[in-house]
Amino acid sequence: MIGIAVSTYNANITDRILEGAVQTLKDAGYAEEQITIVKVPGAWELALAARRLLDDENCNGVITLGAVIRGETTHDQHINRAVSTALMDLMIQTRKPVGFGLLTCNTLEQAIHRAGGNVGNKGVETAQAVLAMLPNA
C-alpha cells in the first residue's frame, strides 16, 4: 500500500497534484484499494498524517502533498521549514520513502504552473520519486 497525505488548504491546487499522484500510481500498477488517501486541513498536519500511514505495516511509502503560498508575513517560511524537516526525519526514522510534494510558492500563479501547468505536476514527480525509492524498485 502507498499512502497519500494531502492538504485541503488551497484545494484548487492540491486537488490537481493529488490527481497527478494517483494517476501515476495507477499507471505503475497500483489498484485503487492499494492507495490510501488521508486529507488534512493544511501543510502543518502532513507529518502527523504521514506518520500514521507509515505506522501501518502494509504501508510501503507515503506521498505528501500541499501548497503553501507566500503571504504578507514570514509565516510560510516557518511552515515550510518545519514540515520539510519533520518529513525528512520521518523518512530516516521509518526507513520508508516519504515524498515531498509540498509546493512552496511565492504566488498563486507559480502554484498553478506546478499543479499541471507549464512546469509539470508536482504530484506526478513526487509519486515517481516514492516509487523509485521502494525497496524492490
A tleap script that builds the chain and sets N, CA, C and O, in Angstrom:
source leaprc.protein.ff14SB
mol = sequence {
  NMET ILE GLY ILE ALA VAL SER THR TYR ASN
  ALA ASN ILE THR ASP ARG ILE LEU GLU GLY
  ALA VAL GLN THR LEU LYS ASP ALA GLY TYR
  ALA GLU GLU GLN ILE THR ILE VAL LYS VAL
  PRO GLY ALA TRP GLU LEU ALA LEU ALA ALA
  ARG ARG LEU LEU ASP ASP GLU ASN CYS ASN
  GLY VAL ILE THR LEU GLY ALA VAL ILE ARG
  GLY GLU THR THR HIE ASP GLN HIE ILE ASN
  ARG ALA VAL SER THR ALA LEU MET ASP LEU
  MET ILE GLN THR ARG LYS PRO VAL GLY PHE
  GLY LEU LEU THR CYS ASN THR LEU GLU GLN
  ALA ILE HIE ARG ALA GLY GLY ASN VAL GLY
  ASN LYS GLY VAL GLU THR ALA GLN ALA VAL
  LEU ALA MET LEU PRO ASN CALA
}
set mol.1.N position { 0.836 -1.175 0.000 }
set mol.1.CA position { 0.000 0.000 0.000 }
set mol.1.C position { 0.885 1.244 0.000 }
set mol.1.O position { 1.932 1.293 0.647 }
set mol.2.N position { 0.434 2.231 -0.738 }
set mol.2.CA position { 1.071 3.542 -0.738 }
set mol.2.C position { 0.073 4.520 -0.142 }
set mol.2.O position { -1.090 4.545 -0.545 }
set mol.3.N position { 0.515 5.321 0.806 }
set mol.3.CA position { -0.331 6.327 1.414 }
set mol.3.C position { -0.111 7.679 0.764 }
set mol.3.O position { 0.978 7.991 0.282 }
set mol.4.N position { -1.155 8.461 0.764 }
set mol.4.CA position { -1.059 9.847 0.310 }
set mol.4.C position { -1.679 10.725 1.385 }
set mol.4.O position { -2.848 10.556 1.733 }
set mol.5.N position { -0.902 11.657 1.907 }
set mol.5.CA position { -1.412 12.666 2.829 }
set mol.5.C position { -1.493 13.962 2.032 }
set mol.5.O position { -0.495 14.423 1.478 }
set mol.6.N position { -2.683 14.543 1.980 }
set mol.6.CA position { -2.891 15.734 1.147 }
set mol.6.C position { -3.625 16.810 1.937 }
set mol.6.O position { -4.617 16.541 2.614 }
set mol.7.N position { -3.123 18.013 1.837 }
set mol.7.CA position { -3.744 19.165 2.483 }
set mol.7.C position { -4.945 19.630 1.670 }
set mol.7.O position { -4.907 19.652 0.440 }
set mol.8.N position { -6.012 20.000 2.374 }
set mol.8.CA position { -7.181 20.554 1.690 }
set mol.8.C position { -7.099 22.074 1.582 }
set mol.8.O position { -7.918 22.692 0.901 }
set mol.9.N position { -6.120 22.678 2.246 }
set mol.9.CA position { -5.917 24.117 2.122 }
set mol.9.C position { -5.361 24.379 0.721 }
set mol.9.O position { -4.462 23.669 0.270 }
set mol.10.N position { -5.874 25.363 0.050 }
set mol.10.CA position { -5.552 25.611 -1.363 }
set mol.10.C position { -5.970 24.417 -2.223 }
set mol.10.O position { -5.215 23.955 -3.078 }
set mol.11.N position { -7.184 23.929 -1.978 }
set mol.11.CA position { -7.686 22.728 -2.658 }
set mol.11.C position { -7.694 22.861 -4.180 }
set mol.11.O position { -7.570 21.861 -4.888 }
set mol.12.N position { -7.838 24.076 -4.684 }
set mol.12.CA position { -7.795 24.252 -6.141 }
set mol.12.C position { -6.442 23.817 -6.698 }
set mol.12.O position { -6.351 23.463 -7.873 }
set mol.13.N position { -5.415 23.835 -5.900 }
set mol.13.CA position { -4.078 23.374 -6.298 }
set mol.13.C position { -3.874 21.925 -5.873 }
set mol.13.O position { -3.456 21.094 -6.679 }
set mol.14.N position { -4.165 21.619 -4.614 }
set mol.14.CA position { -3.853 20.281 -4.099 }
set mol.14.C position { -4.693 19.191 -4.747 }
set mol.14.O position { -4.243 18.050 -4.856 }
set mol.15.N position { -5.909 19.521 -5.180 }
set mol.15.CA position { -6.709 18.517 -5.895 }
set mol.15.C position { -6.017 18.110 -7.192 }
set mol.15.O position { -6.052 16.940 -7.575 }
set mol.16.N position { -5.398 19.057 -7.857 }
set mol.16.CA position { -4.710 18.768 -9.130 }
set mol.16.C position { -3.464 17.910 -8.921 }
set mol.16.O position { -3.206 16.982 -9.687 }
set mol.17.N position { -2.694 18.225 -7.882 }
set mol.17.CA position { -1.490 17.414 -7.673 }
set mol.17.C position { -1.849 16.035 -7.116 }
set mol.17.O position { -1.134 15.061 -7.350 }
set mol.18.N position { -2.958 15.959 -6.380 }
set mol.18.CA position { -3.442 14.650 -5.929 }
set mol.18.C position { -3.827 13.785 -7.125 }
set mol.18.O position { -3.467 12.609 -7.180 }
set mol.19.N position { -4.547 14.352 -8.071 }
set mol.19.CA position { -4.923 13.608 -9.282 }
set mol.19.C position { -3.679 13.089 -10.006 }
set mol.19.O position { -3.657 11.949 -10.471 }
set mol.20.N position { -2.657 13.921 -10.100 }
set mol.20.CA position { -1.417 13.504 -10.757 }
set mol.20.C position { -0.741 12.360 -10.034 }
set mol.20.O position { -0.258 11.419 -10.665 }
set mol.21.N position { -0.702 12.434 -8.704 }
set mol.21.CA position { -0.068 11.372 -7.915 }
set mol.21.C position { -0.826 10.057 -8.050 }
set mol.21.O position { -0.223 9.006 -8.266 }
set mol.22.N position { -2.143 10.118 -7.922 }
set mol.22.CA position { -2.960 8.900 -8.017 }
set mol.22.C position { -2.819 8.266 -9.400 }
set mol.22.O position { -2.663 7.051 -9.512 }
set mol.23.N position { -2.874 9.072 -10.441 }
set mol.23.CA position { -2.751 8.531 -11.790 }
set mol.23.C position { -1.382 7.885 -12.005 }
set mol.23.O position { -1.276 6.854 -12.668 }
set mol.24.N position { -0.356 8.484 -11.454 }
set mol.24.CA position { 0.998 7.926 -11.575 }
set mol.24.C position { 1.072 6.565 -10.887 }
set mol.24.O position { 1.674 5.633 -11.421 }
set mol.25.N position { 0.471 6.443 -9.715 }
set mol.25.CA position { 0.457 5.151 -9.019 }
set mol.25.C position { -0.335 4.108 -9.799 }
set mol.25.O position { 0.080 2.954 -9.906 }
set mol.26.N position { -1.477 4.520 -10.342 }
set mol.26.CA position { -2.271 3.588 -11.156 }
set mol.26.C position { -1.498 3.151 -12.395 }
set mol.26.O position { -1.521 1.977 -12.765 }
set mol.27.N position { -0.817 4.091 -13.030 }
set mol.27.CA position { -0.010 3.762 -14.209 }
set mol.27.C position { 1.117 2.794 -13.861 }
set mol.27.O position { 1.578 2.039 -14.717 }
set mol.28.N position { 1.560 2.818 -12.606 }
set mol.28.CA position { 2.620 1.916 -12.148 }
set mol.28.C position { 2.075 0.567 -11.700 }
set mol.28.O position { 2.842 -0.304 -11.287 }
set mol.29.N position { 0.744 0.382 -11.778 }
set mol.29.CA position { 0.158 -0.910 -11.448 }
set mol.29.C position { -0.556 -0.995 -10.116 }
set mol.29.O position { -1.010 -2.073 -9.734 }
set mol.30.N position { -0.666 0.101 -9.405 }
set mol.30.CA position { -1.378 0.089 -8.129 }
set mol.30.C position { -2.879 0.199 -8.371 }
set mol.30.O position { -3.337 1.057 -9.126 }
set mol.31.N position { -3.630 -0.669 -7.728 }
set mol.31.CA position { -5.088 -0.604 -7.785 }
set mol.31.C position { -5.565 0.413 -6.745 }
set mol.31.O position { -4.843 0.740 -5.803 }
set mol.32.N position { -6.796 0.907 -6.931 }
set mol.32.CA position { -7.329 1.910 -6.003 }
set mol.32.C position { -7.283 1.446 -4.553 }
set mol.32.O position { -7.021 2.245 -3.654 }
set mol.33.N position { -7.537 0.157 -4.317 }
set mol.33.CA position { -7.527 -0.341 -2.945 }
set mol.33.C position { -6.117 -0.423 -2.348 }
set mol.33.O position { -5.967 -0.673 -1.152 }
set mol.34.N position { -5.103 -0.218 -3.159 }
set mol.34.CA position { -3.720 -0.190 -2.673 }
set mol.34.C position { -3.230 1.234 -2.415 }
set mol.34.O position { -2.063 1.443 -2.082 }
set mol.35.N position { -4.116 2.201 -2.567 }
set mol.35.CA position { -3.789 3.608 -2.363 }
set mol.35.C position { -4.703 4.140 -1.267 }
set mol.35.O position { -5.926 4.125 -1.408 }
set mol.36.N position { -4.111 4.604 -0.185 }
set mol.36.CA position { -4.880 5.169 0.921 }
set mol.36.C position { -4.647 6.674 0.958 }
set mol.36.O position { -3.513 7.137 1.077 }
set mol.37.N position { -5.732 7.426 0.854 }
set mol.37.CA position { -5.646 8.891 0.846 }
set mol.37.C position { -6.192 9.423 2.163 }
set mol.37.O position { -7.300 9.085 2.580 }
set mol.38.N position { -5.387 10.265 2.808 }
set mol.38.CA position { -5.793 10.930 4.047 }
set mol.38.C position { -5.739 12.427 3.796 }
set mol.38.O position { -4.701 12.967 3.415 }
set mol.39.N position { -6.865 13.091 4.013 }
set mol.39.CA position { -6.927 14.541 3.826 }
set mol.39.C position { -6.752 15.229 5.174 }
set mol.39.O position { -7.337 14.821 6.178 }
set mol.40.N position { -5.935 16.282 5.178 }
set mol.40.CA position { -5.663 17.051 6.391 }
set mol.40.C position { -5.943 18.531 6.113 }
set mol.40.O position { -5.968 18.947 4.954 }
set mol.41.N position { -6.151 19.320 7.158 }
set mol.41.CA position { -6.524 20.723 6.950 }
set mol.41.C position { -5.462 21.568 6.246 }
set mol.41.O position { -5.794 22.406 5.408 }
set mol.42.N position { -4.195 21.354 6.580 }
set mol.42.CA position { -3.139 22.182 5.998 }
set mol.42.C position { -1.810 21.467 5.974 }
set mol.42.O position { -1.708 20.302 6.360 }
set mol.43.N position { -0.791 22.171 5.517 }
set mol.43.CA position { 0.548 21.591 5.422 }
set mol.43.C position { 1.104 21.188 6.788 }
set mol.43.O position { 1.827 20.199 6.904 }
set mol.44.N position { 0.765 21.952 7.806 }
set mol.44.CA position { 1.267 21.692 9.155 }
set mol.44.C position { 0.953 20.270 9.608 }
set mol.44.O position { 1.742 19.669 10.337 }
set mol.45.N position { -0.179 19.726 9.191 }
set mol.45.CA position { -0.638 18.405 9.629 }
set mol.45.C position { -0.104 17.248 8.781 }
set mol.45.O position { -0.377 16.088 9.089 }
set mol.46.N position { 0.639 17.539 7.737 }
set mol.46.CA position { 1.119 16.483 6.835 }
set mol.46.C position { 2.006 15.456 7.534 }
set mol.46.O position { 1.871 14.257 7.290 }
set mol.47.N position { 2.908 15.910 8.394 }
set mol.47.CA position { 3.846 14.978 9.034 }
set mol.47.C position { 3.127 13.979 9.924 }
set mol.47.O position { 3.462 12.794 9.911 }
set mol.48.N position { 2.149 14.428 10.695 }
set mol.48.CA position { 1.405 13.503 11.559 }
set mol.48.C position { 0.610 12.508 10.727 }
set mol.48.O position { 0.583 11.318 11.044 }
set mol.49.N position { -0.033 12.976 9.675 }
set mol.49.CA position { -0.786 12.067 8.808 }
set mol.49.C position { 0.147 11.044 8.161 }
set mol.49.O position { -0.189 9.863 8.068 }
set mol.50.N position { 1.315 11.497 7.715 }
set mol.50.CA position { 2.291 10.580 7.113 }
set mol.50.C position { 2.746 9.542 8.136 }
set mol.50.O position { 2.875 8.362 7.810 }
set mol.51.N position { 2.988 9.977 9.368 }
set mol.51.CA position { 3.416 9.045 10.415 }
set mol.51.C position { 2.348 7.990 10.679 }
set mol.51.O position { 2.659 6.806 10.813 }
set mol.52.N position { 1.102 8.414 10.752 }
set mol.52.CA position { 0.012 7.465 10.988 }
set mol.52.C position { -0.098 6.455 9.847 }
set mol.52.O position { -0.352 5.274 10.086 }
set mol.53.N position { 0.091 6.906 8.629 }
set mol.53.CA position { 0.075 5.988 7.493 }
set mol.53.C position { 1.230 5.002 7.582 }
set mol.53.O position { 1.045 3.802 7.377 }
set mol.54.N position { 2.419 5.507 7.886 }
set mol.54.CA position { 3.604 4.646 7.951 }
set mol.54.C position { 3.572 3.676 9.120 }
set mol.54.O position { 4.262 2.657 9.100 }
set mol.55.N position { 2.779 3.981 10.134 }
set mol.55.CA position { 2.635 3.047 11.257 }
set mol.55.C position { 1.930 1.758 10.844 }
set mol.55.O position { 2.025 0.750 11.544 }
set mol.56.N position { 1.235 1.780 9.730 }
set mol.56.CA position { 0.601 0.581 9.178 }
set mol.56.C position { 1.697 -0.251 8.518 }
set mol.56.O position { 2.367 0.224 7.602 }
set mol.57.N position { 1.881 -1.469 8.969 }
set mol.57.CA position { 2.953 -2.316 8.443 }
set mol.57.C position { 2.803 -2.604 6.954 }
set mol.57.O position { 3.777 -2.969 6.296 }
set mol.58.N position { 1.600 -2.444 6.417 }
set mol.58.CA position { 1.376 -2.664 4.991 }
set mol.58.C position { 1.725 -1.449 4.128 }
set mol.58.O position { 1.721 -1.532 2.900 }
set mol.59.N position { 2.022 -0.340 4.766 }
set mol.59.CA position { 2.346 0.878 4.027 }
set mol.59.C position { 3.823 0.871 3.654 }
set mol.59.O position { 4.694 0.808 4.521 }
set mol.60.N position { 4.093 0.936 2.356 }
set mol.60.CA position { 5.475 0.896 1.867 }
set mol.60.C position { 6.086 2.273 1.691 }
set mol.60.O position { 7.309 2.397 1.615 }
set mol.61.N position { 5.269 3.304 1.625 }
set mol.61.CA position { 5.757 4.658 1.446 }
set mol.61.C position { 4.601 5.634 1.437 }
set mol.61.O position { 3.441 5.245 1.305 }
set mol.62.N position { 4.931 6.906 1.579 }
set mol.62.CA position { 3.910 7.945 1.649 }
set mol.62.C position { 4.275 9.104 0.734 }
set mol.62.O position { 5.435 9.506 0.637 }
set mol.63.N position { 3.270 9.621 0.076 }
set mol.63.CA position { 3.380 10.833 -0.744 }
set mol.63.C position { 2.694 11.936 0.043 }
set mol.63.O position { 1.538 11.782 0.439 }
set mol.64.N position { 3.381 13.043 0.276 }
set mol.64.CA position { 2.748 14.174 0.962 }
set mol.64.C position { 2.568 15.303 -0.043 }
set mol.64.O position { 3.469 15.619 -0.820 }
set mol.65.N position { 1.377 15.904 -0.009 }
set mol.65.CA position { 1.032 16.933 -0.986 }
set mol.65.C position { 0.384 18.130 -0.295 }
set mol.65.O position { -0.480 17.974 0.568 }
set mol.66.N position { 0.812 19.308 -0.683 }
set mol.66.CA position { 0.231 20.522 -0.132 }
set mol.66.C position { 0.691 21.728 -0.926 }
set mol.66.O position { 1.492 21.611 -1.854 }
set mol.67.N position { 0.174 22.886 -0.551 }
set mol.67.CA position { 0.562 24.128 -1.223 }
set mol.67.C position { 0.550 25.268 -0.217 }
set mol.67.O position { -0.497 25.646 0.310 }
set mol.68.N position { 1.735 25.807 0.038 }
set mol.68.CA position { 1.877 26.978 0.894 }
set mol.68.C position { 2.306 28.124 -0.016 }
set mol.68.O position { 3.338 28.054 -0.683 }
set mol.69.N position { 1.503 29.169 -0.030 }
set mol.69.CA position { 1.777 30.312 -0.901 }
set mol.69.C position { 2.104 31.514 -0.026 }
set mol.69.O position { 1.369 31.836 0.907 }
set mol.70.N position { 3.205 32.167 -0.338 }
set mol.70.CA position { 3.684 33.298 0.454 }
set mol.70.C position { 2.596 34.353 0.603 }
set mol.70.O position { 1.868 34.664 -0.340 }
set mol.71.N position { 2.509 34.884 1.797 }
set mol.71.CA position { 1.565 35.962 2.077 }
set mol.71.C position { 2.323 37.225 2.453 }
set mol.71.O position { 3.420 37.470 1.952 }
set mol.72.N position { 1.745 38.015 3.323 }
set mol.72.CA position { 2.344 39.285 3.717 }
set mol.72.C position { 3.337 39.143 4.857 }
set mol.72.O position { 4.072 40.085 5.154 }
set mol.73.N position { 3.371 37.970 5.508 }
set mol.73.CA position { 4.283 37.746 6.630 }
set mol.73.C position { 5.243 36.615 6.280 }
set mol.73.O position { 5.235 36.113 5.156 }
set mol.74.N position { 6.061 36.219 7.231 }
set mol.74.CA position { 7.012 35.115 7.014 }
set mol.74.C position { 6.440 33.769 7.460 }
set mol.74.O position { 7.170 32.782 7.545 }
set mol.75.N position { 5.165 33.729 7.738 }
set mol.75.CA position { 4.513 32.504 8.212 }
set mol.75.C position { 4.822 31.314 7.303 }
set mol.75.O position { 5.079 30.212 7.789 }
set mol.76.N position { 4.797 31.530 5.996 }
set mol.76.CA position { 5.038 30.449 5.042 }
set mol.76.C position { 6.412 29.821 5.238 }
set mol.76.O position { 6.560 28.603 5.135 }
set mol.77.N position { 7.399 30.630 5.516 }
set mol.77.CA position { 8.756 30.114 5.694 }
set mol.77.C position { 8.854 29.190 6.903 }
set mol.77.O position { 9.525 28.159 6.855 }
set mol.78.N position { 8.180 29.566 7.983 }
set mol.78.CA position { 8.205 28.743 9.194 }
set mol.78.C position { 7.496 27.409 8.969 }
set mol.78.O position { 7.981 26.360 9.392 }
set mol.79.N position { 6.364 27.458 8.309 }
set mol.79.CA position { 5.616 26.223 7.998 }
set mol.79.C position { 6.450 25.329 7.093 }
set mol.79.O position { 6.626 24.145 7.379 }
set mol.80.N position { 6.961 25.885 6.013 }
set mol.80.CA position { 7.713 25.089 5.042 }
set mol.80.C position { 8.937 24.425 5.667 }
set mol.80.O position { 9.208 23.250 5.418 }
set mol.81.N position { 9.663 25.171 6.467 }
set mol.81.CA position { 10.875 24.628 7.087 }
set mol.81.C position { 10.515 23.515 8.072 }
set mol.81.O position { 11.144 22.457 8.067 }
set mol.82.N position { 9.519 23.745 8.906 }
set mol.82.CA position { 9.142 22.747 9.907 }
set mol.82.C position { 8.614 21.469 9.255 }
set mol.82.O position { 8.970 20.365 9.668 }
set mol.83.N position { 7.778 21.618 8.250 }
set mol.83.CA position { 7.209 20.445 7.584 }
set mol.83.C position { 8.291 19.666 6.853 }
set mol.83.O position { 8.335 18.439 6.943 }
set mol.84.N position { 9.158 20.352 6.137 }
set mol.84.CA position { 10.200 19.629 5.387 }
set mol.84.C position { 11.144 18.893 6.335 }
set mol.84.O position { 11.542 17.764 6.046 }
set mol.85.N position { 11.505 19.500 7.447 }
set mol.85.CA position { 12.376 18.841 8.422 }
set mol.85.C position { 11.679 17.632 9.040 }
set mol.85.O position { 12.283 16.568 9.174 }
set mol.86.N position { 10.421 17.792 9.413 }
set mol.86.CA position { 9.672 16.682 10.020 }
set mol.86.C position { 9.541 15.507 9.057 }
set mol.86.O position { 9.682 14.353 9.460 }
set mol.87.N position { 9.274 15.797 7.793 }
set mol.87.CA position { 9.112 14.715 6.814 }
set mol.87.C position { 10.437 14.008 6.542 }
set mol.87.O position { 10.462 12.786 6.392 }
set mol.88.N position { 11.530 14.752 6.476 }
set mol.88.CA position { 12.841 14.120 6.291 }
set mol.88.C position { 13.166 13.230 7.489 }
set mol.88.O position { 13.615 12.097 7.320 }
set mol.89.N position { 12.938 13.746 8.697 }
set mol.89.CA position { 13.189 12.944 9.895 }
set mol.89.C position { 12.352 11.670 9.898 }
set mol.89.O position { 12.834 10.598 10.262 }
set mol.90.N position { 11.104 11.802 9.493 }
set mol.90.CA position { 10.202 10.648 9.443 }
set mol.90.C position { 10.713 9.591 8.468 }
set mol.90.O position { 10.664 8.397 8.763 }
set mol.91.N position { 11.195 10.020 7.324 }
set mol.91.CA position { 11.716 9.079 6.333 }
set mol.91.C position { 12.936 8.340 6.892 }
set mol.91.O position { 13.053 7.125 6.732 }
set mol.92.N position { 13.824 9.058 7.533 }
set mol.92.CA position { 15.023 8.433 8.097 }
set mol.92.C position { 14.643 7.475 9.230 }
set mol.92.O position { 15.180 6.371 9.314 }
set mol.93.N position { 13.723 7.892 10.097 }
set mol.93.CA position { 13.311 7.056 11.238 }
set mol.93.C position { 12.642 5.762 10.796 }
set mol.93.O position { 12.916 4.697 11.348 }
set mol.94.N position { 11.768 5.853 9.806 }
set mol.94.CA position { 10.994 4.669 9.405 }
set mol.94.C position { 11.679 3.855 8.314 }
set mol.94.O position { 11.323 2.702 8.071 }
set mol.95.N position { 12.661 4.461 7.664 }
set mol.95.CA position { 13.366 3.820 6.544 }
set mol.95.C position { 12.419 3.496 5.393 }
set mol.95.O position { 12.635 2.547 4.639 }
set mol.96.N position { 11.371 4.299 5.273 }
set mol.96.CA position { 10.419 4.172 4.173 }
set mol.96.C position { 10.374 5.498 3.442 }
set mol.96.O position { 10.514 6.551 4.064 }
set mol.97.N position { 10.178 5.468 2.124 }
set mol.97.CA position { 10.165 6.724 1.373 }
set mol.97.C position { 8.982 7.621 1.738 }
set mol.97.O position { 7.842 7.171 1.857 }
set mol.98.N position { 9.295 8.898 1.910 }
set mol.98.CA position { 8.290 9.927 2.146 }
set mol.98.C position { 8.520 10.999 1.081 }
set mol.98.O position { 9.516 11.721 1.120 }
set mol.99.N position { 7.609 11.094 0.150 }
set mol.99.CA position { 7.750 12.051 -0.943 }
set mol.99.C position { 7.322 13.446 -0.519 }
set mol.99.O position { 6.292 13.621 0.132 }
set mol.100.N position { 8.119 14.432 -0.892 }
set mol.100.CA position { 7.872 15.831 -0.521 }
set mol.100.C position { 7.207 16.554 -1.682 }
set mol.100.O position { 7.880 17.074 -2.572 }
set mol.101.N position { 5.888 16.581 -1.662 }
set mol.101.CA position { 5.121 17.262 -2.699 }
set mol.101.C position { 4.459 18.513 -2.171 }
set mol.101.O position { 3.327 18.833 -2.536 }
set mol.102.N position { 5.167 19.218 -1.311 }
set mol.102.CA position { 4.654 20.467 -0.764 }
set mol.102.C position { 5.145 21.621 -1.637 }
set mol.102.O position { 6.339 21.918 -1.677 }
set mol.103.N position { 4.225 22.255 -2.322 }
set mol.103.CA position { 4.581 23.422 -3.120 }
set mol.103.C position { 4.861 24.582 -2.184 }
set mol.103.O position { 4.082 24.845 -1.267 }
set mol.104.N position { 5.961 25.272 -2.405 }
set mol.104.CA position { 6.353 26.410 -1.577 }
set mol.104.C position { 6.547 27.602 -2.506 }
set mol.104.O position { 7.672 27.972 -2.842 }
set mol.105.N position { 5.449 28.184 -2.906 }
set mol.105.CA position { 5.459 29.181 -3.978 }
set mol.105.C position { 5.300 30.605 -3.465 }
set mol.105.O position { 4.735 30.856 -2.400 }
set mol.106.N position { 5.821 31.525 -4.268 }
set mol.106.CA position { 5.665 32.945 -3.960 }
set mol.106.C position { 4.291 33.470 -4.358 }
set mol.106.O position { 3.775 34.402 -3.742 }
set mol.107.N position { 3.696 32.867 -5.396 }
set mol.107.CA position { 2.422 33.365 -5.908 }
set mol.107.C position { 1.501 32.197 -6.271 }
set mol.107.O position { 1.946 31.067 -6.474 }
set mol.108.N position { 0.217 32.504 -6.344 }
set mol.108.CA position { -0.760 31.514 -6.787 }
set mol.108.C position { -0.445 31.068 -8.213 }
set mol.108.O position { -0.599 29.892 -8.545 }
set mol.109.N position { -0.013 31.982 -9.037 }
set mol.109.CA position { 0.331 31.639 -10.423 }
set mol.109.C position { 1.428 30.574 -10.476 }
set mol.109.O position { 1.343 29.637 -11.270 }
set mol.110.N position { 2.449 30.714 -9.642 }
set mol.110.CA position { 3.514 29.702 -9.600 }
set mol.110.C position { 2.951 28.346 -9.189 }
set mol.110.O position { 3.341 27.319 -9.745 }
set mol.111.N position { 2.046 28.332 -8.229 }
set mol.111.CA position { 1.447 27.072 -7.784 }
set mol.111.C position { 0.644 26.424 -8.904 }
set mol.111.O position { 0.708 25.210 -9.098 }
set mol.112.N position { -0.108 27.228 -9.636 }
set mol.112.CA position { -0.900 26.704 -10.753 }
set mol.112.C position { 0.012 26.058 -11.797 }
set mol.112.O position { -0.307 25.001 -12.341 }
set mol.113.N position { 1.141 26.698 -12.069 }
set mol.113.CA position { 2.087 26.145 -13.047 }
set mol.113.C position { 2.671 24.812 -12.593 }
set mol.113.O position { 3.044 23.987 -13.428 }
set mol.114.N position { 2.757 24.588 -11.281 }
set mol.114.CA position { 3.331 23.357 -10.738 }
set mol.114.C position { 2.267 22.294 -10.447 }
set mol.114.O position { 2.578 21.197 -9.983 }
set mol.115.N position { 1.024 22.637 -10.725 }
set mol.115.CA position { -0.087 21.711 -10.484 }
set mol.115.C position { -0.706 21.281 -11.807 }
set mol.115.O position { -1.926 21.166 -11.928 }
set mol.116.N position { 0.143 21.048 -12.788 }
set mol.116.CA position { -0.331 20.607 -14.097 }
set mol.116.C position { -0.183 21.665 -15.166 }
set mol.116.O position { -0.600 21.466 -16.307 }
set mol.117.N position { 0.408 22.785 -14.805 }
set mol.117.CA position { 0.631 23.856 -15.777 }
set mol.117.C position { 1.916 23.659 -16.543 }
set mol.117.O position { 2.336 22.526 -16.778 }
set mol.118.N position { 2.538 24.742 -16.932 }
set mol.118.CA position { 3.713 24.654 -17.807 }
set mol.118.C position { 4.996 24.197 -17.109 }
set mol.118.O position { 6.035 24.066 -17.756 }
set mol.119.N position { 4.937 23.953 -15.801 }
set mol.119.CA position { 6.114 23.445 -15.094 }
set mol.119.C position { 5.910 21.976 -14.715 }
set mol.119.O position { 6.769 21.378 -14.067 }
set mol.120.N position { 4.796 21.406 -15.110 }
set mol.120.CA position { 4.520 19.995 -14.815 }
set mol.120.C position { 3.571 19.842 -13.656 }
set mol.120.O position { 2.851 20.776 -13.305 }
set mol.121.N position { 3.567 18.661 -13.056 }
set mol.121.CA position { 2.672 18.365 -11.942 }
set mol.121.C position { 3.506 17.770 -10.812 }
set mol.121.O position { 4.057 16.677 -10.943 }
set mol.122.N position { 3.592 18.495 -9.714 }
set mol.122.CA position { 4.407 18.059 -8.582 }
set mol.122.C position { 3.895 16.750 -7.986 }
set mol.122.O position { 4.676 15.994 -7.410 }
set mol.123.N position { 2.608 16.472 -8.113 }
set mol.123.CA position { 2.074 15.202 -7.635 }
set mol.123.C position { 2.650 14.021 -8.405 }
set mol.123.O position { 2.978 12.989 -7.821 }
set mol.124.N position { 2.770 14.181 -9.718 }
set mol.124.CA position { 3.374 13.148 -10.561 }
set mol.124.C position { 4.825 12.938 -10.150 }
set mol.124.O position { 5.259 11.805 -9.942 }
set mol.125.N position { 5.575 14.035 -10.033 }
set mol.125.CA position { 7.004 13.950 -9.676 }
set mol.125.C position { 7.209 13.291 -8.316 }
set mol.125.O position { 8.117 12.478 -8.140 }
set mol.126.N position { 6.361 13.647 -7.359 }
set mol.126.CA position { 6.505 13.097 -6.009 }
set mol.126.C position { 6.179 11.611 -5.980 }
set mol.126.O position { 6.875 10.835 -5.326 }
set mol.127.N position { 5.133 11.215 -6.680 }
set mol.127.CA position { 4.793 9.791 -6.759 }
set mol.127.C position { 5.920 9.011 -7.433 }
set mol.127.O position { 6.270 7.919 -6.986 }
set mol.128.N position { 6.487 9.560 -8.499 }
set mol.128.CA position { 7.600 8.890 -9.181 }
set mol.128.C position { 8.801 8.725 -8.250 }
set mol.128.O position { 9.472 7.693 -8.281 }
set mol.129.N position { 9.069 9.718 -7.439 }
set mol.129.CA position { 10.197 9.643 -6.504 }
set mol.129.C position { 9.972 8.547 -5.467 }
set mol.129.O position { 10.884 7.776 -5.168 }
set mol.130.N position { 8.761 8.476 -4.918 }
set mol.130.CA position { 8.467 7.430 -3.935 }
set mol.130.C position { 8.575 6.048 -4.575 }
set mol.130.O position { 9.157 5.133 -3.992 }
set mol.131.N position { 8.023 5.902 -5.754 }
set mol.131.CA position { 8.109 4.617 -6.451 }
set mol.131.C position { 9.565 4.210 -6.692 }
set mol.131.O position { 9.923 3.041 -6.544 }
set mol.132.N position { 10.388 5.169 -7.060 }
set mol.132.CA position { 11.803 4.878 -7.323 }
set mol.132.C position { 12.564 4.467 -6.061 }
set mol.132.O position { 13.579 3.776 -6.144 }
set mol.133.N position { 12.070 4.893 -4.892 }
set mol.133.CA position { 12.759 4.602 -3.643 }
set mol.133.C position { 12.233 3.369 -2.911 }
set mol.133.O position { 12.741 3.023 -1.845 }
set mol.134.N position { 11.231 2.710 -3.463 }
set mol.134.CA position { 10.739 1.486 -2.828 }
set mol.134.C position { 11.828 0.417 -2.873 }
set mol.134.O position { 12.596 0.362 -3.834 }
set mol.135.N position { 11.904 -0.423 -1.860 }
set mol.135.CA position { 12.980 -1.408 -1.787 }
set mol.135.C position { 13.155 -2.278 -3.014 }
set mol.135.O position { 14.288 -2.597 -3.373 }
set mol.136.N position { 12.079 -2.672 -3.668 }
set mol.136.CA position { 12.200 -3.553 -4.828 }
set mol.136.C position { 11.940 -2.800 -6.132 }
set mol.136.O position { 11.448 -3.371 -7.105 }
set mol.137.N position { 12.274 -1.519 -6.136 }
set mol.137.CA position { 12.074 -0.717 -7.359 }
set mol.137.C position { 13.144 -1.012 -8.378 }
set mol.137.O position { 13.138 -0.433 -9.465 }
savepdb mol mol.pdb
quit
